[in-house]
């Protein structure tokens, strides 16, 4: 599995875990973190496809 995909899963999962279990995040921060996770996932898929 590509490092970008792993980072995307960690960022997305960490955001969900933090928001639901530890401390509620501001809405704008959660949107930015989820968007970054999706971008990392897409970059990982593109890099994996070219390899």
MARSEBA-49399 format. One record per residue: x, y, z of N, C-alpha, C, O, CB in turn. Coordinates in steps of 0.05 Angstrom, whole numbers. Atoms other than C-alpha are relative to their C-alpha. Glycine has a CB too. Layout:
N
REC	nu	nv	nw	cau	cav	caw	cu	cv	cw	ou	ov	ow	cbu	cbv	cbw
REC	X	Y	Z	X	Y	Z	X	Y	Z	X	Y	Z	X	Y	Z
...
***
This chain:
51
REC	nu	nv	nw	cau	cav	caw	cu	cv	cw	ou	ov	ow	cbu	cbv	cbw
REC	17	-23	0	0	0	0	18	25	0	39	25	13	-19	0	24
REC	-15	-25	4	24	70	-18	0	16	26	-19	15	42	-11	16	-23
REC	-3	-16	-25	49	117	38	-21	22	1	-31	29	23	28	12	1
REC	21	-20	1	-1	170	15	-27	-11	9	-42	3	23	-2	13	-28
REC	25	12	-8	-59	123	24	0	-6	30	-21	-2	43	-5	-26	-16
REC	-2	5	-29	-35	102	93	-4	26	16	-18	26	36	27	-13	6
REC	3	-26	-13	-29	175	113	-28	10	-1	-38	22	18	19	21	-12
REC	28	-9	3	-99	189	86	-17	-15	20	-35	-3	33	-10	-5	-28
REC	16	15	-19	-129	133	128	6	8	29	-12	10	45	6	-31	-3
REC	-7	-9	-27	-91	156	190	-11	27	6	-22	32	28	31	0	4
REC	10	-27	-4	-111	228	181	-31	-1	2	-42	12	20	8	18	-23
REC	29	2	-1	-184	211	167	-10	-14	26	-28	-4	39	-11	-15	-24
REC	7	15	-25	-188	160	224	6	16	25	-9	16	44	14	-26	1
REC	-7	-16	-23	-152	206	272	-18	23	4	-25	31	26	29	10	-3
REC	19	-22	-2	-199	263	256	-26	-10	11	-38	3	29	-5	12	-28
REC	25	11	-11	-260	219	269	3	-7	29	-14	-1	45	-8	-25	-16
REC	-5	8	-28	-230	191	333	1	24	18	-11	25	40	25	-17	2
REC	-2	-24	-16	-212	259	359	-26	15	3	-33	24	24	21	19	-12
REC	25	-15	0	-278	291	340	-22	-14	17	-37	-1	30	-10	4	-28
REC	21	14	-13	-322	236	369	7	-9	29	-11	-9	46	-7	-24	-16
REC	-7	12	-26	-283	209	429	16	18	18	12	17	43	15	-25	-4
REC	-18	-16	-18	-231	259	454	-10	28	4	-15	36	27	28	0	-13
REC	8	-28	-2	-251	330	438	-13	9	-26	-2	3	-47	24	19	7
REC	14	-8	25	-301	360	389	16	22	-14	24	42	-2	-28	10	7
REC	-15	-19	16	-265	396	333	-19	22	-11	-42	16	-15	15	-14	-23
REC	16	-20	15	-289	461	302	-7	-10	-28	8	-25	-40	15	27	-2
REC	10	11	26	-329	448	239	19	6	-23	25	-12	-39	-27	12	-6
REC	-18	-7	22	-281	485	193	26	-17	1	36	-24	-20	7	30	2
REC	-24	17	-2	-221	445	220	-5	-28	-9	11	-40	-23	10	1	29
REC	7	27	8	-256	379	210	-3	-2	-31	6	-21	-43	-26	-10	13
REC	3	0	29	-273	398	138	27	1	-13	32	-13	-33	-17	24	-9
REC	-27	-2	11	-201	418	124	15	-26	2	28	-35	-17	16	23	14
REC	-14	26	-4	-174	353	153	-11	-22	-17	4	-38	-29	-2	-8	30
REC	11	20	17	-223	309	116	7	5	-29	13	-14	-44	-31	0	3
REC	-8	-7	27	-208	346	51	29	-8	-5	36	-18	-26	-4	30	-5
REC	-29	7	3	-133	336	62	2	-31	-2	18	-41	-17	16	10	24
REC	-1	30	2	-146	261	74	-9	-10	-27	3	-28	-38	-18	-12	22
REC	9	8	27	-185	255	9	21	7	-21	25	-10	-39	-27	15	-7
REC	-21	-7	19	-131	292	-29	23	-19	1	34	-28	-19	10	29	5
REC	-21	20	-4	-78	246	0	-7	-27	-12	9	-40	-25	8	-3	29
REC	9	26	11	-119	185	-19	0	1	-30	9	-19	-43	-29	-6	10
REC	0	-2	30	-128	209	-91	28	0	-11	34	-13	-31	-15	25	-9
REC	-28	-1	8	-54	225	-97	12	-28	2	27	-37	-16	16	20	16
REC	-10	27	-4	-38	156	-70	-10	-19	-22	5	-36	-32	-8	-11	26
REC	11	17	21	-84	123	-121	13	6	-27	19	-12	-42	-30	4	-2
REC	-14	-8	25	-52	162	-178	28	-10	-1	37	-21	-22	0	30	-4
REC	-27	10	-1	18	145	-156	1	-30	-3	19	-41	-16	14	9	26
REC	1	30	2	0	71	-148	-6	-9	-28	5	-29	-37	-21	-11	20
REC	7	8	28	-31	69	-217	24	3	-19	27	-13	-37	-24	17	-9
REC	-23	-5	17	32	98	-249	23	-19	5	40	-23	-12	9	28	3
REC	-22	18	-7	78	49	-213	-4	-27	-12	13	-45	-8	3	-2	30
***
